[in-house]
Amino acid sequence: MTLFIGILFGFLIICAIGASFSKNLLNSILIFMSYSLVMSIIWILLQSPDLAITEAAVGAGVTTVLFVVTLKKIQAIIKEDEGREEKEDE
């Protein structure tokens, strides 16, 4: 069991570093979601199911949805601005 927890902590560190250094925002969001899921598994192994449920619901669920919606909104704004610039150039 100790080996399994060590592997989870290693994966947690890799996810934290990967989310920080990822160039693609969607990849960062997905890595952050996996970070939250691993953290909820660690909370279960530490016999704290209330924190595990909260981490899974808020960290992997709601926050991920809000990040993805925000990313879509930002890309929509960028695409609108690019379309306006192309019309002005003509």
C-alpha positions as CSV (number, residue, x, y, z in Angstrom):
1,M,0.0,0.0,0.0
2,T,2.9,2.4,0.7
3,L,4.3,1.8,-2.8
4,F,0.9,2.6,-4.3
5,I,0.7,5.9,-2.3
6,G,4.3,6.7,-3.4
7,I,3.3,6.2,-7.0
8,L,0.3,8.4,-6.6
9,F,2.4,11.2,-5.0
10,G,4.8,10.9,-7.9
11,F,2.0,11.2,-10.4
12,L,0.7,14.2,-8.5
13,I,4.0,15.9,-8.8
14,I,4.2,15.1,-12.5
15,C,0.7,16.5,-13.0
16,A,1.6,19.7,-11.2
17,I,4.7,20.3,-13.2
18,G,3.0,19.3,-16.4
19,A,0.1,21.7,-15.9
20,S,2.5,24.5,-15.2
21,F,4.7,24.0,-18.3
22,S,2.1,23.0,-20.8
23,K,1.8,25.4,-23.8
24,N,-1.7,24.3,-24.7
25,L,-4.4,25.6,-22.4
26,L,-6.7,22.6,-23.0
27,N,-4.0,20.2,-22.1
28,S,-3.3,22.2,-18.9
29,I,-7.0,21.9,-18.0
30,L,-7.0,18.1,-18.5
31,I,-3.8,17.7,-16.5
32,F,-5.4,19.8,-13.7
33,M,-8.4,17.5,-13.8
34,S,-6.3,14.4,-13.5
35,Y,-4.4,16.1,-10.6
36,S,-7.7,16.6,-8.8
37,L,-8.8,13.0,-9.4
38,V,-5.5,11.6,-8.1
39,M,-5.8,13.9,-5.1
40,S,-9.2,12.6,-4.4
41,I,-7.9,9.0,-4.5
42,I,-5.2,10.0,-2.0
43,W,-7.8,11.5,0.3
44,I,-9.7,8.2,0.2
45,L,-6.6,6.3,1.1
46,L,-6.0,8.7,4.0
47,Q,-9.5,7.7,5.2
48,S,-11.1,11.1,4.6
49,P,-14.0,10.5,2.3
50,D,-15.6,13.9,2.8
51,L,-12.5,15.7,1.4
52,A,-12.3,13.1,-1.4
53,I,-15.9,13.8,-2.5
54,T,-15.3,17.5,-2.3
55,E,-12.1,17.3,-4.3
56,A,-13.7,15.2,-7.0
57,A,-16.8,17.3,-7.3
58,V,-15.1,20.8,-7.1
59,G,-11.6,20.1,-8.4
60,A,-12.3,17.6,-11.2
61,G,-15.9,18.5,-11.9
62,V,-17.0,22.1,-11.5
63,T,-13.6,23.8,-11.9
64,T,-12.9,21.8,-15.1
65,V,-16.2,22.7,-16.6
66,L,-15.7,26.4,-15.8
67,F,-12.2,26.4,-17.3
68,V,-13.3,24.7,-20.5
69,V,-16.2,27.2,-20.9
70,T,-13.9,30.1,-20.3
71,L,-11.4,28.7,-22.8
72,K,-14.2,28.4,-25.4
73,K,-15.3,32.0,-24.7
74,I,-11.8,33.3,-25.0
75,Q,-11.3,31.5,-28.3
76,A,-14.6,32.9,-29.6
77,I,-13.5,36.4,-28.8
78,I,-10.2,35.9,-30.5
79,K,-11.9,34.5,-33.6
80,E,-14.3,37.5,-33.7
81,D,-11.4,39.9,-33.5
82,E,-9.6,38.1,-36.3
83,G,-12.7,38.3,-38.5
84,R,-13.1,42.0,-37.9
85,E,-9.4,42.7,-38.7
86,E,-9.7,40.7,-42.0
87,K,-12.8,42.8,-43.0
88,E,-11.0,46.0,-42.1
89,D,-8.0,45.0,-44.3
90,E,-10.2,44.5,-47.3
